[in-house]
Amino acid sequence: MRRIRVRLQYLIRRARKLRPGNLVEFARTVQGVSKAPLPVIILDMLWCSVKYDMAFRDYAVWDIRLLNARERATWMTHPKSFRITKMYNTAEGRAKLEDKRRFAREYADLLGRETIDLRDVDDAELAAFLSRHSKVLAKPNEGHGGGGIDLHEVTAQTDAASFRAAVTAKGQSVVDEFIVQHPDMSALYPDAVNTVRLITFLDTTTDSVHLLAAVLRIGNGDVIDNFASGGMFTMLDDEGVAMYPGVDKNSNVYREHPATGKPIVGFPVPMYDRVLDLAAALARRTPEAPYVGWDIALTPVGPVVIEGNHNSSVFQPKPSASGVRTGLLPVYQAAVGF
């Protein structure tokens, strides 16, 4: 009964927020892989939103127009992910992950970097922090999708009070040491910290951590690798090797990185076994939120966690880029049980 209520609430919210302009925009994106007329695509999108509980972006990103009914039924979607979040992740778990100040305190031994909150330090302490780092990231205490994050170069002339005033004016209170990433990750794209997103589900009855999806996220033209900020992604195999070309939010496909020329297919994530171990440790420390997407960076000395997302986006192979015509819904069903 609760599942039905959660789904109905979500559908009502979607209906209220439906904007015809977005529908047409996604439909035009679909025409990049389909020759179907726009009205046909729009009608199919609306049908799939009801039949398969599918968001319009899901339809566009996962090339659903190219798939038959049996194949479509295998795709994990954002509405389904939303329901898992609502049903399993408690308010306490969401707060633990969303509040960056609290996250830095509770997962301090796993961060692998220095971070401060401007509300907890005076200008002298801030000046000392800045003197230790040539680059820092300033970000809001609560934020999603990599939004509101700025990279700052620190010099001998950087004034702590002026720095505080500038970032506070932008709603930023958390300042992180900029991570120096592993040279192999930097060779892929050096201007952002490229990360691994591991989506896990913790079975609290057996203390088993299920890996639902393993994703390599790669920056492209920005200081963050987030999909919403122009970055791309590809899926990883069990050994941490990229299986397919990179894909961005506009469905552009990259066999090599456009900035570095580095091949994406076959790229091995360094120290991947340690990445898996870190994700499992993080998941077991967060029983209040069993369903989490962990963002993990690689430094020369090992993996460090960036954040945990209690409302993780969905990642799976894009058919036109990978040739794979089945999604990850069966993997989620086997682990979560819905």
N, C-alpha and C positions, 0 to 999 in steps of 0.2 A: 504494500500500500504506500509506504514511504517513497519507493522508487517511482511509482506513478505520480505522486504529488510533486516530487522534485522535477520530473520531466515536464509536467504540465506548467509548472511555474516558469521553467526555462523557456518553453514554447511561447508562453504569454509575453515574457520579456522580449523575446526575439520579434514577435509580431509587432509590438509597440515600437521597436527600434528600426523596423524595416524601412529602408530608404531605397526608392526605385533607382536612384542614381548609382548606388553600390551594386545593385543587382545587374544593371546594364554594364557597369565597369568590369565586373567579374566575368560576365558573359562574353564580353569582347576579348578578355584574356584567353578564354577557352578557345576562341576562334584561331588562336595561334597553333592549335593542334587538331582542330576540327573544322571541316568545311560546312558544317550545318548552319542554316540560317539563324540569325540572332533570336527570333521568336521561338524557334524550336529549342534552342539551348536554354532560354529563360524558362520555358515550360518544364523542361527536364530538370533544371535546377530546383524549381519549386516542388516537383514530384519527389526528387531525392531528399529534399529537406524533411519531408513527411515520412516517406517510405523507409529511409535509412538513417534518419536522425542526423542529417548532414548540414553543416553550415555552408554558405555560398563559397567562402574561401576554400573550404575542404574540397568542394566540387571542382574549383578551378585549379588548385595546387596539385591535387592527386589525379588529374586528367580523367575524371570520372566519365566524361562524355565518351571516352574510348572503350569503356568496359561494358561487359554484359551484366545481366542481373546477378548471376551467381558470383561474379568477381566483385561487383559493387558491395555485396553483402559482407565481404571480408574486411572492409576498410574501417579502421578506427577513426573516429571523428571528434571534433572539439566539443560538441554537445555531450557525447558519451563521456569524454574526459571530465567535463564540468560536473556531471552527475557523480562520478567516482569521487571527485574532490569533495562535493557537498555531503556525500554519504559516509566517507571514511575520515576525512581530515577535520579534526575538531577545531574550535575557535582558539584553544590554547596552542595547538600545533601550528595553526596559521600565524598566530602572533609571534611565536618562537622563531619562525623563519622569516617573517616579513619585516620585523623590526631589526634593522641592521645593527643598531646599537646593542640590542640584546643578543643577536646572532654572534657578534664579535666576542661577547663575553662567554657565551655558553659553548662555543666551538673554538675557543681560543687556541687550543693545542693542535687544531687541524687547519687553521687558517694559513700558516706558513708565511705570513707577512705582517707588517706592523700597520695597525689602523687605530685612529682616534676619533672621538666624537667631540666637536667643538664645544659642546655643552659641558664637557667634563674636564677641560683643560683651560688654563689661563694663557695669556699671550707668550709668557716666557716658555711654557711647556710646548706651545705650538711652534715657537721659533726653534726650539731644540729638535722637535720632530722634523721640521722642514730642512734643518741643516743636515739631517742624516740621509736625505733623499733628493735626488736630482729631478725626479718626476713624481707627481702625486695625482691621484684621481679624487675629485670632489663630487659627492653625490648626495641626493636627498636620503633621509633616514628610511623612508618608505618609497618604493618606486618599482616599476615593472617595465620589462622590455628594453632595458638599457637606457631608458629615457632620463634626461636631466643629469647626465654624467659629463664632466669636463676634465680634460687633461691639462695639467699645469706644469710648466717647466720652472724649476726652482733655481735661483741664482743667489749669489752673495748679497744682491741688492733687494731680494724679496723681503718685504716688511710683514711681520706676522699680523699686526693689527689691520693693515690694509688688505691682506689676504683674507682674513676673517670677515671683514666687512663685505668684500666682493662676493665671496661664496655664499655668505648668509643671505645677502640680498637676492640670490637666485634660489633660495630655499634649500641650500645644501648644508648639511651639518656633519656628514661623515667624510673623513679624509683618509684615503688608503695609500700606502706605499705602492707605486707602480710596479707591477710584477715583471721581472726580467725572465722571459720565457726560455724554455729549452731551445738550443740552437736549431734543432730539427724543426720545431714548430715555427720558429722565426723565419726559417728558410722558405716555409710555405707562404707566409705573409707577415712581414716584420712590423707593420704599423699598428697592429692590434694584438691583444693577447688572445690567441685562438684557443678555444676550449672544447672539452668533451662534455656533452650533456648525457648523463645516464639517468634514465627514468626507472625508478624502482618502486616495488610494492612490498611492504613488510607484512608478512603473515604473523600477527602477534601471538597466535595460538601455538605456533611451532617455532617462532623466531627465525623463520626462513625469509631471506631476501630474494625476491624475484626480479630479474633484470628484464624490463619490458622493451626497452629500446636503447641502443647505443649510437650516439650521433657525434660527428665531428663538425664543429661550427667554425667557420673561417671568415675573418674580416675581409672587407673589400671597399676601401675608400674611406674608412672611418676608424676611430680609435677603439671601437668595440666591435665584436663579431656577431652581434645580435641580428637575427633574421629580419626584424622590423627596422633595422638601421642600415640595410643594404648588404648585410653579410650573406653568406651562403652556407649550405649544409650538405653533408653526405652521410650515409649510414656506414657503421663499422661492423666487421665480422667478429667472431668470437676471439680473435687474436688482436683486435684493435686495428685492423687494416681497412682503409677506405675501399668500399666495394663499387661505388658508382661515381659519375661526375658530380660536381657541385651544382646546386640549384639555389637561386635566390627567390625572393617573394614575388618577383615579376615573371617567374618561370623561365628565366634565362638559364641556360645549361653551360657549365664550364668544365671542359676536360682538363684544361690547365688553368692555373690562376692567371687572370689577365694582367696582374701587376708584376708577377715574378716568373711566369712561365713554368712554374713547378707543376708536374703532373699530379692530379688529385687522386685518380684511381690507382690503388696500390700503395698509397701513402701510409706508412706504419706509425701509429701513435707510440712514442717512446714510453717505456715503463708502464705498459698497459696493465700488467698484472697488479701493479701497485695502485693504479687508478681504480680497478675493480675492488680491491681491498678497502680503499678509502671510502668508496660509495657504500659498501656494506656496513662499515663502521658508522658512517653518518646515519644510515637508515635505522640501524638498531638503537641509535641514540635519540631517535625522534619517533617513538611509538604513538605520540599524539597526532602525527600526520603520516600515516602509512604510505601514502601515494605522493611521491616527490620527484621532481626533476633536478638533479644535482649538477651544477656547473663547476667543472674541475679544470684547473690550468696545470701546465707542466713547466716546472722550473728546472734548471740544471741539476738540482739535487733531489727532485721528486715532485709528486703531485700535491697541489693545495686546493682547497675548496674556495670558490668565489661566493656562491650562495646556493640556497635550496629554494626551489619554486614549488609551492604547494598547489599551484594551478598551472602546471606545466603545459606548454603547447604540445601538440601531437606531431611526431616525426615518423615517417615511413618512406619507402622508396617511391620515387616519382616514375610512373610507368614510361613516359616518353624519354626519360633520361636513363632508366635502369633496365627496361625491358620486363620488369617484374609487374605482374598484373593482379597480385593478391596483397592485401594489406595485413596489418598486425592485429586486427581485432581478435583472432583466435588466441594469440599470445596473451593478450589482456584478459580474455575470458578464462583461460586456464589458470592464470595467477590470481585474479580478483574474484572470479566466480559469478560475475553478473551475466 
